[in-house]
Amino acid sequence: MNKKIAIIGGGNLGTAIAEGLIQSGFILPKHVIITKRNISTLQHLEKRGVLVSNDNEQAIRFADLIILAVKPFQVDDILTKLKGALNTKKHIIVSVITGVTIDDILKITAKKFPVVRAMPNTAIAIQESMTCISYLDVAKNDLDYIMALFNQLGKVAAIEEKLMDAATVLGACGTAYAMRYIRANIQGGIEIGFDAATANLIAAQTVKGAADLLLKKGTHPEQEIDKVTTPKGCTIAGLNEMEHQGFSSSLIKGIMTSYKKIAKD
């Protein structure tokens, strides 16, 4: 890939994106520049050949693709200062900033750019993110490039922007929901005799394996459940008890509560 990328914001997310792209071999380190006020925290990337800078304008003049990875409250100030250096014929803007819409970016820049809005989750740090993207005025070849970019960092799905709040709940908040399920599994495992470390390993790997079954085989969860629920067996007895206690309904209610909260705010 021959595009040069500027990551504006070298915090946890910006750094994870840079590391993932380099680790995957998607782009040469010398074709990536990442910015932060205190560049001393980016030395590990600089040692790998990534360009680092505390000058955002210098970074975007270098790049074709600009990834905005700053805090939501910083967007207005940063983009306003960069207006003069932004080139509608050259630059594509990708925002990974929660709550900032494509329209927000276009209003601040007062220019018509190809803009992509992306919502990754924290598993991007290990190249296992679920990233949802929406876009406006992006050419097919550029969109293919951006989809390929996020595919290096996990899985990617293109959605309508109106579903971004829902994507945040299902794909980002969902990480916490999954962690809470695993934690409960660990607690149950300890109660039936395992030490904490072993219970942690068994619970986490079992969930990882279950997810991989769905992703790699393209099956529905109930198909896989049927394979481990034998007549009068312990699995179906446990599942039925969980359902009697409201397992599925409580999870769905939690998702809806999170969605209503994010939509309201």
C-alpha positions as CSV (number, residue, x, y, z in Angstrom):
1,M,0.0,0.0,0.0
2,N,1.5,3.3,-1.0
3,K,-0.6,5.9,0.9
4,K,1.0,7.8,3.7
5,I,-0.9,8.0,7.0
6,A,-0.9,10.7,9.6
7,I,-2.4,9.7,13.0
8,I,-3.3,12.9,14.8
9,G,-3.3,11.9,18.5
10,G,-0.7,9.5,19.9
11,G,-2.7,8.3,22.9
12,N,-3.7,4.7,23.5
13,L,-6.0,4.4,20.5
14,G,-3.7,6.2,18.0
15,T,-0.7,4.2,19.2
16,A,-2.6,0.9,18.9
17,I,-3.6,1.7,15.3
18,A,0.0,2.5,14.4
19,E,1.4,-0.6,16.1
20,G,-1.3,-2.8,14.5
21,L,-0.7,-1.5,11.0
22,I,3.1,-1.9,11.3
23,Q,2.9,-5.3,12.9
24,S,0.6,-6.6,10.2
25,G,2.9,-5.3,7.4
26,F,0.1,-3.3,5.9
27,I,2.3,-0.2,5.6
28,L,6.0,0.7,6.0
29,P,6.8,2.4,9.3
30,K,8.4,5.3,7.3
31,H,5.0,6.0,5.7
32,V,3.3,6.6,9.1
33,I,3.6,9.8,11.2
34,I,2.0,10.1,14.6
35,T,1.6,13.3,16.7
36,K,1.5,14.1,20.3
37,R,2.4,17.1,22.5
38,N,4.9,14.9,24.5
39,I,6.6,12.8,21.9
40,S,8.8,11.1,24.5
41,T,6.0,8.5,25.0
42,L,6.2,7.6,21.3
43,Q,9.9,6.5,21.4
44,H,9.0,2.9,21.0
45,L,7.3,3.7,17.7
46,E,10.2,6.0,16.5
47,K,12.6,3.1,17.1
48,R,10.6,1.0,14.7
49,G,10.9,3.6,12.0
50,V,7.6,5.5,12.5
51,L,7.9,9.3,12.2
52,V,6.8,11.2,15.3
53,S,6.0,14.8,15.7
54,N,4.4,17.4,17.9
55,D,3.4,19.4,14.8
56,N,0.0,18.4,13.5
57,E,0.3,20.6,10.4
58,Q,3.6,19.0,9.4
59,A,1.9,15.6,9.8
60,I,-1.0,16.3,7.5
61,R,1.2,17.9,4.8
62,F,3.1,14.6,4.8
63,A,0.1,12.4,4.6
64,D,-2.7,11.3,2.2
65,L,-4.9,9.7,4.9
66,I,-5.5,11.5,8.1
67,I,-6.7,9.5,11.1
68,L,-8.1,11.7,13.9
69,A,-7.6,10.0,17.2
70,V,-7.9,12.9,19.7
71,K,-10.4,13.6,22.5
72,P,-13.8,14.8,21.4
73,F,-13.3,18.2,23.1
74,Q,-10.1,18.7,21.1
75,V,-11.6,18.3,17.7
76,D,-12.9,21.8,17.1
77,D,-9.6,23.5,18.1
78,I,-7.4,21.1,16.2
79,L,-9.3,21.0,12.9
80,T,-9.8,24.8,13.0
81,K,-6.0,25.3,13.2
82,L,-5.4,22.8,10.4
83,K,-7.9,24.3,7.9
84,G,-5.2,26.0,5.9
85,A,-3.2,22.8,5.4
86,L,-6.1,20.5,4.6
87,N,-6.3,19.8,0.8
88,T,-9.7,18.5,-0.5
89,K,-7.9,17.0,-3.6
90,K,-5.4,15.0,-1.5
91,H,-6.7,14.2,1.9
92,I,-9.1,11.7,3.2
93,I,-10.2,12.1,6.9
94,V,-10.9,9.1,9.1
95,S,-12.2,9.9,12.5
96,V,-12.2,7.3,15.4
97,I,-13.5,9.9,17.8
98,T,-16.6,8.9,19.8
99,G,-19.7,11.1,19.3
100,V,-18.2,13.3,16.5
101,T,-20.3,13.0,13.3
102,I,-19.2,13.3,9.7
103,D,-21.3,16.5,9.5
104,D,-19.5,17.9,12.6
105,I,-16.1,17.5,10.8
106,L,-17.3,19.0,7.6
107,K,-18.8,22.0,9.5
108,I,-15.5,22.7,11.3
109,T,-13.3,22.4,8.2
110,A,-15.8,24.3,6.0
111,K,-14.6,22.1,3.2
112,K,-15.9,19.1,1.4
113,F,-13.7,16.1,2.1
114,P,-14.1,12.4,1.8
115,V,-14.8,11.5,5.4
116,V,-14.9,8.1,7.2
117,R,-16.2,7.7,10.7
118,A,-14.9,4.5,12.4
119,M,-15.8,3.0,15.7
120,P,-13.2,0.4,16.9
121,N,-13.1,-1.2,20.3
122,T,-10.3,-1.8,22.8
123,A,-9.3,-5.1,21.3
124,I,-7.7,-3.0,18.6
125,A,-4.6,-3.2,20.9
126,I,-4.2,-6.8,19.9
127,Q,-5.5,-6.5,16.3
128,E,-8.8,-8.1,17.3
129,S,-11.1,-5.1,17.1
130,M,-14.7,-5.1,15.8
131,T,-14.7,-1.8,13.8
132,C,-17.8,-0.3,12.3
133,I,-17.5,2.4,9.7
134,S,-19.7,4.8,7.9
135,Y,-18.6,7.3,5.2
136,L,-19.4,10.1,2.9
137,D,-18.1,11.0,-0.6
138,V,-15.4,8.3,-0.5
139,A,-14.2,6.8,-3.8
140,K,-14.5,3.0,-4.1
141,N,-10.7,2.5,-4.3
142,D,-10.2,4.7,-1.2
143,L,-13.0,2.9,0.7
144,D,-11.5,-0.5,-0.2
145,Y,-8.1,0.7,1.2
146,I,-9.7,1.9,4.4
147,M,-11.7,-1.3,4.8
148,A,-8.4,-3.2,4.3
149,L,-6.7,-1.0,6.8
150,F,-9.2,-1.8,9.6
151,N,-9.2,-5.5,8.6
152,Q,-5.6,-5.5,9.7
153,L,-6.8,-4.5,13.1
154,G,-9.6,-7.1,13.5
155,K,-13.0,-7.3,11.7
156,V,-14.8,-4.4,10.0
157,A,-18.3,-3.8,8.9
158,A,-19.7,-0.8,6.9
159,I,-22.9,0.6,8.4
160,E,-25.2,3.6,8.1
161,E,-24.0,6.5,10.3
162,K,-27.4,6.5,12.0
163,L,-26.4,3.1,13.5
164,M,-23.2,4.4,15.0
165,D,-24.7,4.8,18.5
166,A,-26.0,1.2,18.2
167,A,-22.5,0.1,17.1
168,T,-21.0,1.7,20.1
169,V,-23.2,-0.2,22.4
170,L,-22.9,-3.6,20.7
171,G,-19.3,-3.4,19.7
172,A,-17.6,-1.2,22.3
173,C,-19.8,-1.5,25.4
174,G,-20.1,-5.1,24.4
175,T,-16.5,-5.8,25.4
176,A,-17.5,-4.9,29.0
177,Y,-20.6,-7.1,28.8
178,A,-18.4,-10.0,27.6
179,M,-15.9,-9.4,30.4
180,R,-18.6,-9.4,33.0
181,Y,-19.9,-12.8,31.7
182,I,-16.3,-14.2,31.9
183,R,-15.9,-12.8,35.4
184,A,-19.1,-14.6,36.5
185,N,-17.8,-17.8,34.9
186,I,-14.6,-17.5,36.8
187,Q,-16.5,-17.0,40.1
188,G,-18.6,-20.0,39.3
189,G,-15.5,-22.0,38.4
190,I,-13.9,-21.1,41.8
191,E,-17.0,-22.2,43.6
192,I,-16.9,-25.6,41.9
193,G,-13.2,-26.2,42.8
194,F,-10.8,-24.4,40.5
195,D,-8.2,-21.9,41.6
196,A,-8.6,-18.4,40.2
197,A,-5.9,-18.5,37.6
198,T,-7.1,-21.8,36.2
199,A,-10.7,-20.7,36.2
200,N,-9.7,-17.5,34.4
201,L,-7.8,-19.5,31.7
202,I,-10.6,-22.0,31.1
203,A,-13.4,-19.3,31.0
204,A,-11.5,-16.9,28.7
205,Q,-10.3,-19.6,26.3
206,T,-13.8,-21.2,26.2
207,V,-15.4,-17.9,25.2
208,K,-12.7,-17.2,22.6
209,G,-13.3,-20.6,21.1
210,A,-17.0,-20.2,21.1
211,A,-16.7,-16.8,19.3
212,D,-14.2,-18.3,16.8
213,L,-16.7,-21.1,16.0
214,L,-19.2,-18.5,14.9
215,L,-16.8,-16.4,13.0
216,K,-15.0,-19.2,11.2
217,K,-17.9,-21.5,10.5
218,G,-20.6,-18.8,10.0
219,T,-23.1,-20.7,12.1
220,H,-25.8,-19.4,14.4
221,P,-25.2,-19.7,18.2
222,E,-28.2,-22.1,18.6
223,Q,-26.6,-24.5,16.1
224,E,-23.5,-24.7,18.3
225,I,-25.6,-24.9,21.5
226,D,-27.4,-27.9,20.1
227,K,-24.1,-29.8,19.7
228,V,-23.5,-29.6,23.5
229,T,-27.0,-30.0,24.9
230,T,-27.7,-33.7,25.2
231,P,-31.1,-35.0,26.5
232,K,-31.3,-34.7,30.3
233,G,-27.7,-33.4,30.3
234,C,-26.0,-30.9,32.6
235,T,-25.6,-28.2,29.8
236,I,-29.4,-27.9,29.1
237,A,-30.1,-28.0,32.9
238,G,-27.7,-25.1,33.4
239,L,-28.9,-23.1,30.4
240,N,-32.6,-23.5,31.5
241,E,-31.8,-22.3,35.0
242,M,-30.0,-19.2,33.6
243,E,-33.0,-18.4,31.5
244,H,-35.3,-18.9,34.4
245,Q,-33.2,-16.3,36.2
246,G,-33.4,-13.9,33.3
247,F,-30.0,-14.3,31.7
248,S,-31.0,-13.4,28.1
249,S,-33.6,-10.8,29.0
250,S,-31.3,-9.0,31.4
251,L,-28.6,-8.8,28.8
252,I,-31.0,-7.4,26.2
253,K,-32.3,-4.9,28.7
254,G,-28.8,-3.9,29.5
255,I,-28.0,-3.3,25.9
256,M,-31.2,-1.2,25.5
257,T,-30.4,0.8,28.6
258,S,-26.9,1.7,27.3
259,Y,-28.4,2.6,23.9
260,K,-31.0,4.9,25.4
261,K,-28.3,6.5,27.5
262,I,-26.0,7.2,24.6
263,A,-28.9,8.4,22.4
264,K,-30.1,10.8,25.1
265,D,-26.7,12.3,25.8
